Amino acid sequence: MAIPHSFDTTLAKARTTLDDAIGSANAALATLAGHVKGEGRTETINVPVEEALVREAVELLERWKSLGAALVKDLDQVTAQADLQHRRLFDEKAGLENAGLVRRKLARGPLKPEAIVADLNVALAISAELDLLFKQARPVFSYSFHDCEIQLEGMIERRQKVDFEIEEVLRRSDVLAARIMDRRRSVPADDEDIDVEQELEEDDRALVDEQERLGAKERELQASRTVCQRLIDIYEGLATALNAQIAAVGAMAGKLTVDIEQRIALLKALAPEVAPSLASVRSPAVESLLRAFEMNVLAGHDLAARKAHVDGVFTRRLEPHLLPPLPDVREEVDEVQPEG
């Protein structure tokens, strides 16, 4: 068994992508914030540009999530191989119940304990860096999500204000239309007074001009409302993506924590099989994980059940396509319907 050389590369790529994703999301929020404050007229807002900014941020967030999840899974695979190799030290037939797995991973025979320990130390070193990355990412995503939610509320309030203005314009327009109709009906058909007729025509023209101004104002407000609604949709998309990131980081960090305990438990199980000098050659990051393990009285407790739980959460959050399809509730209801 050998640690893939791509771990360091993937971790560096994940770190860079995370920085880019955070920067892109914050840049999008900074741009959108001006619209919430009402800076400038809505007709000057280039909505497609704002949509492109958020779309780029969401794509970077998804790319970061995929890289983080891939690292967690790859490290888990290394741990599973180490666990199998450890069991084969005492039982050469361990794992034979899965012939496909044996053909791929046991063709070279069991590894020596020193090699297993070396691989686990490397996996723990990568785990420590990834754990730090998760701890840095979660509060940043939480802050960005909170900021996005506040701005979304502000944009909803701005649209509601426009809705109120539209209602007011429509009310005034309806009142004006009624005045015009009443005025036209009140003019006697046989009235031949030219001065009176001219005065009525002027008043009627003024009312019609005012009606046209109100119509133009309504169209302007409706266009403004459309822009506000599109911005709300943009905010909602970004908020959904950030919220998904918080949940995903929580699932990845939870799984990684239990997986680290599993790796340390394997190291402790292998300690009697290797020379003390080799067991003590570890990076500061790994030593820090070991100290934290020793200080936590619950570390390693009920490990199998906890791992099954965090693996399930990880799958639901990051690999929902792997979940079995839900049963059709309607079919089940139909099956229990009484006859008659």
Helices and strands as residue ranges (DSSP letters): H 6-36, G 42-44, H 47-88, H 99-105, H 113-186, H 194-270, G 271-273, H 276-279, H 284-295, H 303-318, G 320-322, H 329-335
